Amino acid sequence: MPRSKPRKARPARAGQAAGKGRSGGSSNRLAIVALGFAVVAGGAYFWTARQPEEAATDGFVALVEAGQPALARVRTIPSQGNGHLAPGQTKTYAAPFPTSGDHASQGFARGFMTPNSPSRDSCMRSSTATW
């Protein structure tokens, strides 16, 4: 196999050290970007550190006090359990939209509904579910 010719050294361009390619410029850009990021992050840190803590908590406390009448209307519903129904078992719920209680161990099967499939709409509109 023939030997390849040795490459000639190129003269350095202005602003580049001899023997270095274009990597010198990209490392300078990276240093400038890192320095800019450090300046912005440092400024944000000192700006937030000097903010009075009371001003932030006063606004939050005012919002909490304004929401107290709405929180007084919140109703807590006791849990009706979280068991699973056996296939074919029927469960009648106390509310039309139950938030807890026995439920099917699996969801609806993928695919198209057939006339024998339980209707998702009928399960949602009634307080009785059959699985």
N, C-alpha and C positions, 0 to 999 in steps of 0.2 A: 504494500500500500504506500503511495507517495506521501511524503511529509508535506504538511501545509506550510505556507510561508509565514514567518513571524510578522506580527503586526507592528506598524510604526507607531510610536508614541505621538499623540496629537498635542500641539501646543495648547497651554491653558488659556481660556478665555478671560476677559477682564472680570474680576470679581470672583473667580474660582481658583481654588488652589490646584497646583499641578497634580495630576493623577486622580482627581475627583471628577465625577461626572456631574449630572444635574441634581444629585441628591443634596448638595449643599443648600440650594434654594428652598427645597421642600422642608428641610429641617428648620430653617429660619422661620418659615411660615408657621410651622407647628409650634415653635417657641412663642411666636407672637400671639397665636390663638390661645395657647395655654395661659400666657400672661394676661390677656384680655379676660379670659374666663375667671382667673383668680381675682382680678380687680373687681369684676361685677359681683362675684360671690362674696368677697370681703365687704364690699359696700352694702350688699343686701343684709349681711349678718349684722354689721354695725347699725344700720338703719332700724332693723327690727329689735335689736337689743336696747336701743334708746327709746323705744315707744313705751309710754306708761302702761303698765299692766292693768291698772284700774280701768282705763278707757275701754280696753277689750272686754273685760268682765262686766262692766256696767252695761254695755250694750246687750250682752247675753242675758244678764239678769232682767233687764227691761223686757226682752222678748219672752222670757219664761213667765214673768208676771202677767204679761198681756195674754198669754195662752192659758192661764189657769181656769177661766170660765169654760173653755172648750174641753179641757181635761176633766172637769167635773162631770161632764156629760158622757164620758167614756164608760161603757158597760162591760164588765168582765163576766164572761160566760164560763161556767164550770166545765171541766173536761168530761166528756161522755165515754172516755176510754179510747183505746187504739188497737183493738184486736182485729183479726181477719175473719171474714165470712167464708164458710165452706162453699164449694160450688153448688149452686141451686138454693142456697139459704137466702131468706128474705130478712131485711132489716128495715124497720120503720123508725125514722128519725123524728125527734121532737120539733125540729125546725125545718123549714123548706130548704134552707141552705146551711147544712150542718158544717161546723168548723172542726168537729172531732167525732169520734165514735168508730164502731167497727166498720171495716171497709174491705173491699176485694183485695186479695193478695196479688192480683195482676191487673194491669190496665186492659184496655180494649185491644183485641188482636189487630195486627196490621192488615190492611187490605180493604176490600169493599164490604159494605154492610149487606147482609142478606135478610130476607124476611124473618128468619129465625133468630137473628142477632138482637141482643138487647139494644134498644134505641138510646143513644147517648142523650138526645133531647129529652126523652121521657124520664131518664134518670135525673136530669138536672131540673126538670119542672115539677117533680113530685118529691114527697118526703119518704118514699119507699124505693129501695134498690134491691134488685134480684140479680144474683150472680150465679 
